[in-house]
Amino acid sequence: MVNYLKRLARGTVLMAIFSIYTCSVKAQDLHLSQYYTNNQFLNPAWTGNYDGDLRFTANNRTQWWQIASAPIQTNMFAIEKKIPDFSNELSFGVIFMDDRANMAYLRTHAALFSISYQLKVGQNLFRLGAQGGMTARRYDFAGQTYPDQWNYAQGDYSGSHGETFERYRNMLGDFNAGAGWIRTFGNTKVSAGYAVFNIIRPEDAIFSLNRRLPLKHSFNAEAAINTSSKLCVTPHIFYMHTARAMSFIAGTRALYQLNDETGIILGGGFRGSDTNGDAVIGTAGFLYGRLQFAFSYDINVSLLSKHSGHRSAAEFSIIYTTPGIYPSKKTIPCHRY
């Protein structure tokens, strides 16, 4: 009986997490606290928005390991290439994503190709981008247990669960597009972008043959302020909305240059929605030459915080940018971050 109660309690917590995660998937798909480190994940129009030639980006996020024996894990790897033509630029990129909701036996793979074009008009830089590719999802139904399987008298759960799904695997194509704007005002570079995802409304056939993914809208803005020759402070905001759900991240990050090759990165932020707060985010990292590394930690403040001990997720990002092979344009230090 004691073991049964332990299983039931653990199952209740996991179902609560899975419900929240499912809502998160519907609302924002995969997500990162350091969303600004991955251009193609943020907005197709930002593909190639950096100082250099080739850029390699890797992101890793682990969430809810404090509660579940099999946490949520998200991995991304992206490559970008710029082809400058004086004031205008054409950029290409590819991003690979792997998301494992292990406690829910749900796994998602995606490979997306991106293209963007930057046009200079006066003091303004306008960017347009498009992105397309394939996403594969797999649900391991055999690993789940449900209340109908339980024999409460014997404490056994080997009975039939009575649940059915139309498909356990699903492959879908998708198309996304976005636009961006950049302008420098004195010692401040301001940028803003808008993107729409799931434009062709692909069919999500794992849970329902008739369900199509809703449009997802995202908006981001930031202002990179050079307060001195060594310090750049960047307040930023990221907003996402789909169907009836929304979420946002607001915060500030700073880059302090110790010398021409080395810098320190510090930042903080908050993630929430229109109904509740989710987490306080702390970030720290360093810049060495063309290599950038950052670590962030989410402190959970939602209703699940009593189970997680206010801990939620740990996230790493690594960026390496090769030097530009074309005549360089004048940029400000923050542009690389």
TORSE-818673 format. One record per residue (C-alpha): x, y, z; residue number from 1; residue in three letters; chain. Coordinates in Angstrom, 2 decimals. Example, Ala and Ser with C-alpha at 12.3 -4.5 7.8 and 13.67 -1.06 7.14 Angstrom:
# TORSE-818673
+---------+---------+---------+-----+------+-------+
|       u |       v |       w |  nr | rest | kette |
+---------+---------+---------+-----+------+-------+
|   12.30 |   -4.50 |    7.80 |   1 |  ALA |     A |
|   13.67 |   -1.06 |    7.14 |   2 |  SER |     A |
+---------+---------+---------+-----+------+-------+
This chain:
# TORSE-818673
+---------+---------+---------+-----+------+-------+
|       u |       v |       w |  nr | rest | kette |
+---------+---------+---------+-----+------+-------+
|    0.00 |    0.00 |    0.00 |   1 |  MET |     A |
|    2.87 |    2.35 |    0.82 |   2 |  VAL |     A |
|    4.51 |    1.66 |   -2.54 |   3 |  ASN |     A |
|    1.21 |    2.24 |   -4.28 |   4 |  TYR |     A |
|    0.77 |    5.64 |   -2.58 |   5 |  LEU |     A |
|    4.32 |    6.59 |   -3.54 |   6 |  LYS |     A |
|    3.66 |    5.65 |   -7.15 |   7 |  ARG |     A |
|    0.37 |    7.55 |   -7.11 |   8 |  LEU |     A |
|    1.95 |   10.68 |   -5.62 |   9 |  ALA |     A |
|    4.81 |   10.59 |   -8.10 |  10 |  ARG |     A |
|    2.38 |   10.00 |  -10.95 |  11 |  GLY |     A |
|    0.27 |   12.98 |   -9.90 |  12 |  THR |     A |
|    3.29 |   15.29 |   -9.94 |  13 |  VAL |     A |
|    4.47 |   13.94 |  -13.29 |  14 |  LEU |     A |
|    1.02 |   14.35 |  -14.83 |  15 |  MET |     A |
|    0.95 |   17.95 |  -13.61 |  16 |  ALA |     A |
|    4.34 |   18.59 |  -15.19 |  17 |  ILE |     A |
|    3.30 |   16.82 |  -18.39 |  18 |  PHE |     A |
|    0.13 |   18.91 |  -18.58 |  19 |  SER |     A |
|    2.15 |   22.10 |  -18.23 |  20 |  ILE |     A |
|    4.70 |   20.85 |  -20.75 |  21 |  TYR |     A |
|    1.97 |   19.91 |  -23.22 |  22 |  THR |     A |
|    0.50 |   23.39 |  -22.91 |  23 |  CYS |     A |
|    4.00 |   24.78 |  -23.40 |  24 |  SER |     A |
|    4.46 |   22.72 |  -26.55 |  25 |  VAL |     A |
|    1.17 |   24.01 |  -27.94 |  26 |  LYS |     A |
|    1.98 |   27.56 |  -26.91 |  27 |  ALA |     A |
|    5.62 |   27.94 |  -27.84 |  28 |  GLN |     A |
|    7.07 |   24.60 |  -29.00 |  29 |  ASP |     A |
|   10.67 |   24.26 |  -27.84 |  30 |  LEU |     A |
|   11.94 |   27.14 |  -25.74 |  31 |  HIS |     A |
|   15.20 |   28.58 |  -24.44 |  32 |  LEU |     A |
|   15.97 |   31.04 |  -21.67 |  33 |  SER |     A |
|   18.92 |   32.25 |  -23.77 |  34 |  GLN |     A |
|   16.70 |   32.65 |  -26.82 |  35 |  TYR |     A |
|   18.88 |   35.50 |  -28.15 |  36 |  TYR |     A |
|   21.89 |   33.20 |  -28.70 |  37 |  THR |     A |
|   20.25 |   31.23 |  -31.53 |  38 |  ASN |     A |
|   19.30 |   33.45 |  -34.47 |  39 |  ASN |     A |
|   17.42 |   30.85 |  -36.53 |  40 |  GLN |     A |
|   15.41 |   29.62 |  -33.57 |  41 |  PHE |     A |
|   14.41 |   33.20 |  -32.71 |  42 |  LEU |     A |
|   13.45 |   34.49 |  -36.15 |  43 |  ASN |     A |
|   14.41 |   33.40 |  -39.70 |  44 |  PRO |     A |
|   15.13 |   37.06 |  -40.50 |  45 |  ALA |     A |
|   17.96 |   37.10 |  -37.93 |  46 |  TRP |     A |
|   19.88 |   34.42 |  -39.84 |  47 |  THR |     A |
|   23.30 |   35.98 |  -40.44 |  48 |  GLY |     A |
|   22.80 |   38.79 |  -37.94 |  49 |  ASN |     A |
|   26.32 |   38.79 |  -36.44 |  50 |  TYR |     A |
|   29.82 |   40.11 |  -37.05 |  51 |  ASP |     A |
|   31.86 |   37.50 |  -38.92 |  52 |  GLY |     A |
|   31.67 |   34.89 |  -41.69 |  53 |  ASP |     A |
|   30.55 |   31.49 |  -40.35 |  54 |  LEU |     A |
|   28.75 |   31.06 |  -37.03 |  55 |  ARG |     A |
|   28.22 |   27.82 |  -35.10 |  56 |  PHE |     A |
|   25.75 |   27.75 |  -32.21 |  57 |  THR |     A |
|   24.97 |   24.93 |  -29.77 |  58 |  ALA |     A |
|   22.30 |   25.03 |  -27.03 |  59 |  ASN |     A |
|   21.50 |   22.50 |  -24.32 |  60 |  ASN |     A |
|   18.64 |   22.75 |  -21.81 |  61 |  ARG |     A |
|   17.69 |   20.29 |  -19.03 |  62 |  THR |     A |
|   14.45 |   20.87 |  -17.12 |  63 |  GLN |     A |
|   12.61 |   19.34 |  -14.12 |  64 |  TRP |     A |
|   15.35 |   16.86 |  -13.16 |  65 |  TRP |     A |
|   14.60 |   17.67 |   -9.50 |  66 |  GLN |     A |
|   11.18 |   16.00 |   -9.75 |  67 |  ILE |     A |
|   11.28 |   13.51 |  -12.60 |  68 |  ALA |     A |
|   13.74 |   10.67 |  -12.98 |  69 |  SER |     A |
|   13.71 |   11.38 |  -16.73 |  70 |  ALA |     A |
|   13.84 |   15.18 |  -17.25 |  71 |  PRO |     A |
|   12.99 |   17.24 |  -20.33 |  72 |  ILE |     A |
|   16.06 |   17.75 |  -22.50 |  73 |  GLN |     A |
|   16.39 |   20.14 |  -25.45 |  74 |  THR |     A |
|   19.39 |   20.31 |  -27.78 |  75 |  ASN |     A |
|   19.95 |   22.61 |  -30.77 |  76 |  MET |     A |
|   22.80 |   23.04 |  -33.24 |  77 |  PHE |     A |
|   22.84 |   25.76 |  -35.89 |  78 |  ALA |     A |
|   25.20 |   26.88 |  -38.66 |  79 |  ILE |     A |
|   24.99 |   30.23 |  -40.45 |  80 |  GLU |     A |
|   26.87 |   31.67 |  -43.43 |  81 |  LYS |     A |
|   26.88 |   35.28 |  -44.64 |  82 |  LYS |     A |
|   27.45 |   36.52 |  -48.19 |  83 |  ILE |     A |
|   27.88 |   40.31 |  -47.90 |  84 |  PRO |     A |
|   27.48 |   42.59 |  -50.91 |  85 |  ASP |     A |
|   28.62 |   46.00 |  -49.72 |  86 |  PHE |     A |
|   25.70 |   47.39 |  -47.66 |  87 |  SER |     A |
|   23.39 |   44.41 |  -48.29 |  88 |  ASN |     A |
|   23.77 |   40.79 |  -47.21 |  89 |  GLU |     A |
|   22.39 |   37.40 |  -48.14 |  90 |  LEU |     A |
|   22.62 |   34.70 |  -45.43 |  91 |  SER |     A |
|   21.91 |   30.99 |  -45.26 |  92 |  PHE |     A |
|   21.59 |   28.64 |  -42.32 |  93 |  GLY |     A |
|   20.47 |   25.27 |  -41.03 |  94 |  VAL |     A |
|   19.28 |   24.35 |  -37.55 |  95 |  ILE |     A |
|   18.85 |   20.89 |  -36.01 |  96 |  PHE |     A |
|   16.69 |   20.43 |  -32.91 |  97 |  MET |     A |
|   16.14 |   17.45 |  -30.62 |  98 |  ASP |     A |
|   13.65 |   17.60 |  -27.73 |  99 |  ASP |     A |
|   13.06 |   14.70 |  -25.34 | 100 |  ARG |     A |
|   10.16 |   14.83 |  -22.89 | 101 |  ALA |     A |
|   11.37 |   11.56 |  -21.43 | 102 |  ASN |     A |
|    8.86 |   11.39 |  -18.60 | 103 |  MET |     A |
|    6.07 |   11.65 |  -21.19 | 104 |  ALA |     A |
|    7.86 |    9.37 |  -23.69 | 105 |  TYR |     A |
|    7.58 |   12.09 |  -26.36 | 106 |  LEU |     A |
|   10.52 |   12.91 |  -28.65 | 107 |  ARG |     A |
|   10.75 |   15.57 |  -31.35 | 108 |  THR |     A |
|   13.39 |   16.01 |  -34.08 | 109 |  HIS |     A |
|   13.53 |   18.92 |  -36.52 | 110 |  ALA |     A |
|   15.78 |   20.06 |  -39.38 | 111 |  ALA |     A |
|   15.07 |   23.51 |  -40.81 | 112 |  LEU |     A |
|   16.82 |   25.52 |  -43.52 | 113 |  PHE |     A |
|   16.84 |   29.32 |  -43.36 | 114 |  SER |     A |
|   17.53 |   32.20 |  -45.73 | 115 |  ILE |     A |
|   17.56 |   35.92 |  -45.01 | 116 |  SER |     A |
|   18.30 |   39.15 |  -46.86 | 117 |  TYR |     A |
|   19.41 |   42.44 |  -45.36 | 118 |  GLN |     A |
|   18.69 |   45.71 |  -47.15 | 119 |  LEU |     A |
|   20.10 |   49.08 |  -46.09 | 120 |  LYS |     A |
|   17.80 |   52.07 |  -46.50 | 121 |  VAL |     A |
|   19.33 |   55.27 |  -45.19 | 122 |  GLY |     A |
|   20.35 |   54.64 |  -41.59 | 123 |  GLN |     A |
|   18.02 |   51.63 |  -41.29 | 124 |  ASN |     A |
|   18.74 |   47.95 |  -41.85 | 125 |  LEU |     A |
|   15.72 |   45.87 |  -42.86 | 126 |  PHE |     A |
|   15.85 |   42.07 |  -42.81 | 127 |  ARG |     A |
|   13.48 |   39.50 |  -44.33 | 128 |  LEU |     A |
|   13.77 |   35.75 |  -43.73 | 129 |  GLY |     A |
|   12.12 |   32.44 |  -44.54 | 130 |  ALA |     A |
|   12.56 |   28.96 |  -43.07 | 131 |  GLN |     A |
|   11.35 |   25.52 |  -44.06 | 132 |  GLY |     A |
|   11.99 |   21.89 |  -43.20 | 133 |  GLY |     A |
|   10.71 |   18.75 |  -41.52 | 134 |  MET |     A |
|    9.75 |   17.81 |  -37.98 | 135 |  THR |     A |
|    9.38 |   14.24 |  -36.71 | 136 |  ALA |     A |
|    7.56 |   13.35 |  -33.49 | 137 |  ARG |     A |
|    7.41 |    9.99 |  -31.75 | 138 |  ARG |     A |
|    5.33 |    8.93 |  -28.77 | 139 |  TYR |     A |
|    6.16 |    5.73 |  -26.86 | 140 |  ASP |     A |
|    2.72 |    4.69 |  -25.70 | 141 |  PHE |     A |
|    4.03 |    1.40 |  -24.27 | 142 |  ALA |     A |
|    5.91 |    3.25 |  -21.55 | 143 |  GLY |     A |
|    2.81 |    4.93 |  -20.09 | 144 |  GLN |     A |
|    0.55 |    3.72 |  -17.32 | 145 |  THR |     A |
|   -3.03 |    4.91 |  -16.71 | 146 |  TYR |     A |
|   -5.57 |    4.54 |  -13.86 | 147 |  PRO |     A |
|   -7.59 |    1.89 |  -15.74 | 148 |  ASP |     A |
|   -4.59 |   -0.44 |  -15.63 | 149 |  GLN |     A |
|   -4.42 |   -0.54 |  -11.85 | 150 |  TRP |     A |
|   -5.70 |   -3.38 |   -9.76 | 151 |  ASN |     A |
|   -6.04 |   -1.48 |   -6.49 | 152 |  TYR |     A |
|   -6.58 |   -4.59 |   -4.37 | 153 |  ALA |     A |
|   -3.33 |   -6.19 |   -5.53 | 154 |  GLN |     A |
|   -1.33 |   -3.03 |   -6.24 | 155 |  GLY |     A |
|   -0.75 |   -4.23 |   -9.81 | 156 |  ASP |     A |
|   -0.86 |   -2.15 |  -13.01 | 157 |  TYR |     A |
|   -0.48 |   -4.82 |  -15.71 | 158 |  SER |     A |
|   -4.08 |   -4.58 |  -16.94 | 159 |  GLY |     A |
|   -5.26 |   -3.02 |  -20.19 | 160 |  SER |     A |
|   -5.16 |    0.78 |  -20.23 | 161 |  HIS |     A |
|   -7.95 |    1.11 |  -22.80 | 162 |  GLY |     A |
|   -6.28 |    4.10 |  -24.49 | 163 |  GLU |     A |
|   -5.83 |    4.38 |  -28.26 | 164 |  THR |     A |
|   -3.93 |    6.75 |  -30.51 | 165 |  PHE |     A |
|   -4.28 |    7.07 |  -34.27 | 166 |  GLU |     A |
|   -0.52 |    7.18 |  -34.74 | 167 |  ARG |     A |
|    2.59 |    6.81 |  -32.62 | 168 |  TYR |     A |
|    4.87 |    8.57 |  -35.12 | 169 |  ARG |     A |
|    4.33 |   11.67 |  -37.18 | 170 |  ASN |     A |
|    6.34 |   13.49 |  -39.86 | 171 |  MET |     A |
|    5.31 |   16.97 |  -40.89 | 172 |  LEU |     A |
|    6.65 |   19.77 |  -43.04 | 173 |  GLY |     A |
|    6.60 |   23.36 |  -41.92 | 174 |  ASP |     A |
|    7.28 |   26.89 |  -43.13 | 175 |  PHE |     A |
|    8.14 |   29.99 |  -41.10 | 176 |  ASN |     A |
|    8.88 |   33.62 |  -42.00 | 177 |  ALA |     A |
|    9.99 |   36.80 |  -40.27 | 178 |  GLY |     A |
|   11.14 |   40.39 |  -40.58 | 179 |  ALA |     A |
|   13.55 |   42.55 |  -38.60 | 180 |  GLY |     A |
|   14.72 |   46.15 |  -38.24 | 181 |  TRP |     A |
|   18.03 |   47.54 |  -36.92 | 182 |  ILE |     A |
|   19.20 |   51.12 |  -36.42 | 183 |  ARG |     A |
|   21.98 |   52.81 |  -34.48 | 184 |  THR |     A |
|   21.29 |   55.97 |  -32.48 | 185 |  PHE |     A |
|   24.56 |   57.37 |  -31.14 | 186 |  GLY |     A |
|   25.99 |   54.74 |  -28.79 | 187 |  ASN |     A |
|   22.83 |   52.57 |  -28.88 | 188 |  THR |     A |
|   21.87 |   49.93 |  -31.42 | 189 |  LYS |     A |
|   18.13 |   49.15 |  -31.43 | 190 |  VAL |     A |
|   16.63 |   46.07 |  -33.09 | 191 |  SER |     A |
|   13.15 |   44.56 |  -33.30 | 192 |  ALA |     A |
|   11.75 |   41.56 |  -35.10 | 193 |  GLY |     A |
|    8.50 |   39.74 |  -35.77 | 194 |  TYR |     A |
|    8.10 |   36.13 |  -36.92 | 195 |  ALA |     A |
|    5.21 |   33.79 |  -37.65 | 196 |  VAL |     A |
|    5.61 |   30.00 |  -37.43 | 197 |  PHE |     A |
|    3.50 |   27.06 |  -38.70 | 198 |  ASN |     A |
|    2.31 |   29.12 |  -41.67 | 199 |  ILE |     A |
|    1.09 |   26.10 |  -43.63 | 200 |  ILE |     A |
|   -0.67 |   24.71 |  -40.51 | 201 |  ARG |     A |
|    0.85 |   21.19 |  -40.61 | 202 |  PRO |     A |
|   -1.19 |   18.30 |  -39.25 | 203 |  GLU |     A |
|   -0.22 |   16.97 |  -35.82 | 204 |  ASP |     A |
|   -1.35 |   13.37 |  -36.21 | 205 |  ALA |     A |
|   -0.06 |   11.79 |  -33.00 | 206 |  ILE |     A |
|   -2.96 |   12.79 |  -30.77 | 207 |  PHE |     A |
|   -5.60 |   13.60 |  -33.38 | 208 |  SER |     A |
|   -5.88 |   13.06 |  -37.12 | 209 |  LEU |     A |
|   -7.88 |   16.29 |  -37.44 | 210 |  ASN |     A |
|   -5.67 |   18.66 |  -35.45 | 211 |  ARG |     A |
|   -3.51 |   21.20 |  -37.25 | 212 |  ARG |     A |
|   -0.87 |   23.23 |  -35.48 | 213 |  LEU |     A |
|   -1.99 |   26.81 |  -34.82 | 214 |  PRO |     A |
|   -0.05 |   29.83 |  -36.02 | 215 |  LEU |     A |
|    2.61 |   30.97 |  -33.58 | 216 |  LYS |     A |
|    3.55 |   34.65 |  -33.46 | 217 |  HIS |     A |
|    6.72 |   35.96 |  -31.82 | 218 |  SER |     A |
|    8.16 |   39.42 |  -31.25 | 219 |  PHE |     A |
|   11.55 |   40.42 |  -29.88 | 220 |  ASN |     A |
|   13.26 |   43.73 |  -29.25 | 221 |  ALA |     A |
|   16.48 |   44.88 |  -27.62 | 222 |  GLU |     A |
|   18.70 |   47.94 |  -27.24 | 223 |  ALA |     A |
|   22.49 |   47.42 |  -27.05 | 224 |  ALA |     A |
|   23.77 |   50.44 |  -25.11 | 225 |  ILE |     A |
|   27.51 |   51.16 |  -25.01 | 226 |  ASN |     A |
|   27.79 |   52.91 |  -21.66 | 227 |  THR |     A |
|   31.59 |   53.03 |  -22.04 | 228 |  SER |     A |
|   34.37 |   51.62 |  -24.21 | 229 |  SER |     A |
|   34.32 |   48.46 |  -22.07 | 230 |  LYS |     A |
|   30.70 |   47.98 |  -20.99 | 231 |  LEU |     A |
|   27.65 |   47.20 |  -23.14 | 232 |  CYS |     A |
|   24.24 |   46.76 |  -21.48 | 233 |  VAL |     A |
|   21.35 |   45.21 |  -23.43 | 234 |  THR |     A |
|   17.76 |   45.22 |  -22.13 | 235 |  PRO |     A |
|   15.64 |   42.77 |  -24.12 | 236 |  HIS |     A |
|   12.14 |   41.30 |  -24.41 | 237 |  ILE |     A |
|   10.69 |   38.25 |  -26.16 | 238 |  PHE |     A |
|    6.95 |   37.63 |  -26.59 | 239 |  TYR |     A |
|    5.15 |   34.60 |  -28.04 | 240 |  MET |     A |
|    1.47 |   34.00 |  -28.69 | 241 |  HIS |     A |
|   -0.45 |   31.08 |  -30.18 | 242 |  THR |     A |
|   -4.10 |   30.07 |  -29.98 | 243 |  ALA |     A |
|   -5.14 |   31.10 |  -26.44 | 244 |  ARG |     A |
|   -1.71 |   30.93 |  -24.83 | 245 |  ALA |     A |
|    1.13 |   33.43 |  -24.50 | 246 |  MET |     A |
|    4.47 |   33.71 |  -22.76 | 247 |  SER |     A |
|    7.23 |   36.27 |  -22.48 | 248 |  PHE |     A |
|   10.80 |   36.77 |  -21.28 | 249 |  ILE |     A |
|   12.08 |   40.17 |  -20.20 | 250 |  ALA |     A |
|   15.55 |   40.90 |  -18.89 | 251 |  GLY |     A |
|   18.93 |   42.56 |  -19.27 | 252 |  THR |     A |
|   22.37 |   41.20 |  -20.12 | 253 |  ARG |     A |
|   25.74 |   42.93 |  -19.96 | 254 |  ALA |     A |
|   29.11 |   42.40 |  -21.63 | 255 |  LEU |     A |
|   32.19 |   43.81 |  -19.92 | 256 |  TYR |     A |
|   35.38 |   43.74 |  -22.00 | 257 |  GLN |     A |
|   38.43 |   42.97 |  -19.86 | 258 |  LEU |     A |
|   40.66 |   43.45 |  -22.91 | 259 |  ASN |     A |
|   40.44 |   43.11 |  -26.69 | 260 |  ASP |     A |
|   40.09 |   39.31 |  -26.49 | 261 |  GLU |     A |
|   38.27 |   38.61 |  -23.23 | 262 |  THR |     A |
|   34.93 |   39.65 |  -21.80 | 263 |  GLY |     A |
|   32.53 |   38.71 |  -18.99 | 264 |  ILE |     A |
|   28.80 |   38.16 |  -19.55 | 265 |  ILE |     A |
|   26.20 |   38.64 |  -16.81 | 266 |  LEU |     A |
|   22.42 |   38.83 |  -17.06 | 267 |  GLY |     A |
|   19.05 |   38.26 |  -15.49 | 268 |  GLY |     A |
|   15.43 |   38.04 |  -16.51 | 269 |  GLY |     A |
|   11.93 |   36.79 |  -15.83 | 270 |  PHE |     A |
|    9.68 |   34.42 |  -17.78 | 271 |  ARG |     A |
|    5.92 |   34.39 |  -17.35 | 272 |  GLY |     A |
|    2.55 |   34.54 |  -19.07 | 273 |  SER |     A |
|   -0.71 |   36.44 |  -18.83 | 274 |  ASP |     A |
|   -1.92 |   34.06 |  -16.11 | 275 |  THR |     A |
|    1.12 |   33.26 |  -13.95 | 276 |  ASN |     A |
|    4.85 |   33.67 |  -13.43 | 277 |  GLY |     A |
|    7.19 |   30.84 |  -14.34 | 278 |  ASP |     A |
|   10.83 |   31.52 |  -13.46 | 279 |  ALA |     A |
|   13.52 |   34.03 |  -12.57 | 280 |  VAL |     A |
|   16.54 |   33.58 |  -14.87 | 281 |  ILE |     A |
|   20.20 |   34.19 |  -14.01 | 282 |  GLY |     A |
|   22.96 |   34.07 |  -16.67 | 283 |  THR |     A |
|   26.77 |   34.15 |  -16.54 | 284 |  ALA |     A |
|   29.42 |   33.52 |  -19.17 | 285 |  GLY |     A |
|   32.56 |   34.69 |  -20.91 | 286 |  PHE |     A |
|   33.85 |   35.80 |  -24.29 | 287 |  LEU |     A |
|   37.30 |   34.74 |  -25.48 | 288 |  TYR |     A |
|   38.31 |   35.74 |  -28.97 | 289 |  GLY |     A |
|   35.59 |   34.45 |  -31.31 | 290 |  ARG |     A |
|   34.30 |   31.93 |  -28.74 | 291 |  LEU |     A |
|   31.40 |   32.67 |  -26.41 | 292 |  GLN |     A |
|   30.08 |   30.47 |  -23.58 | 293 |  PHE |     A |
|   27.13 |   31.16 |  -21.26 | 294 |  ALA |     A |
|   25.26 |   29.27 |  -18.53 | 295 |  PHE |     A |
|   21.81 |   30.16 |  -17.24 | 296 |  SER |     A |
|   19.75 |   28.80 |  -14.38 | 297 |  TYR |     A |
|   15.97 |   29.06 |  -13.97 | 298 |  ASP |     A |
|   14.58 |   29.54 |  -10.46 | 299 |  ILE |     A |
|   11.00 |   28.33 |  -10.58 | 300 |  ASN |     A |
|    8.34 |   30.56 |   -8.98 | 301 |  VAL |     A |
|    5.21 |   28.78 |  -10.26 | 302 |  SER |     A |
|    2.91 |   26.45 |   -8.31 | 303 |  LEU |     A |
|    5.37 |   23.60 |   -8.92 | 304 |  LEU |     A |
|    8.11 |   25.37 |   -6.97 | 305 |  SER |     A |
|    7.21 |   23.53 |   -3.76 | 306 |  LYS |     A |
|    8.04 |   20.24 |   -5.52 | 307 |  HIS |     A |
|   11.13 |   21.49 |   -7.38 | 308 |  SER |     A |
|   12.65 |   23.46 |   -4.51 | 309 |  GLY |     A |
|   12.35 |   26.56 |   -6.73 | 310 |  HIS |     A |
|   14.72 |   24.97 |   -9.23 | 311 |  ARG |     A |
|   13.62 |   24.40 |  -12.78 | 312 |  SER |     A |
|   16.19 |   24.32 |  -15.59 | 313 |  ALA |     A |
|   19.89 |   24.58 |  -16.42 | 314 |  ALA |     A |
|   20.95 |   25.79 |  -19.85 | 315 |  GLU |     A |
|   24.24 |   26.13 |  -21.76 | 316 |  PHE |     A |
|   25.07 |   27.96 |  -24.97 | 317 |  SER |     A |
|   28.26 |   27.92 |  -27.01 | 318 |  ILE |     A |
|   28.88 |   30.18 |  -30.02 | 319 |  ILE |     A |
|   31.92 |   30.25 |  -32.30 | 320 |  TYR |     A |
|   32.18 |   32.80 |  -35.11 | 321 |  THR |     A |
|   34.90 |   32.79 |  -37.75 | 322 |  THR |     A |
|   36.41 |   36.13 |  -38.82 | 323 |  PRO |     A |
|   34.83 |   37.90 |  -41.76 | 324 |  GLY |     A |
|   36.47 |   37.26 |  -45.12 | 325 |  ILE |     A |
|   34.88 |   40.31 |  -46.73 | 326 |  TYR |     A |
|   35.62 |   43.99 |  -46.02 | 327 |  PRO |     A |
|   34.29 |   44.53 |  -42.52 | 328 |  SER |     A |
|   31.65 |   47.06 |  -41.52 | 329 |  LYS |     A |
|   31.88 |   49.13 |  -38.36 | 330 |  LYS |     A |
|   30.08 |   47.37 |  -35.54 | 331 |  THR |     A |
|   29.70 |   47.81 |  -31.82 | 332 |  ILE |     A |
|   30.97 |   45.19 |  -29.31 | 333 |  PRO |     A |
|   27.50 |   44.00 |  -28.31 | 334 |  CYS |     A |
|   26.68 |   42.92 |  -31.85 | 335 |  HIS |     A |
|   28.48 |   39.58 |  -31.41 | 336 |  ARG |     A |
|   26.32 |   38.65 |  -28.41 | 337 |  TYR |     A |
+---------+---------+---------+-----+------+-------+
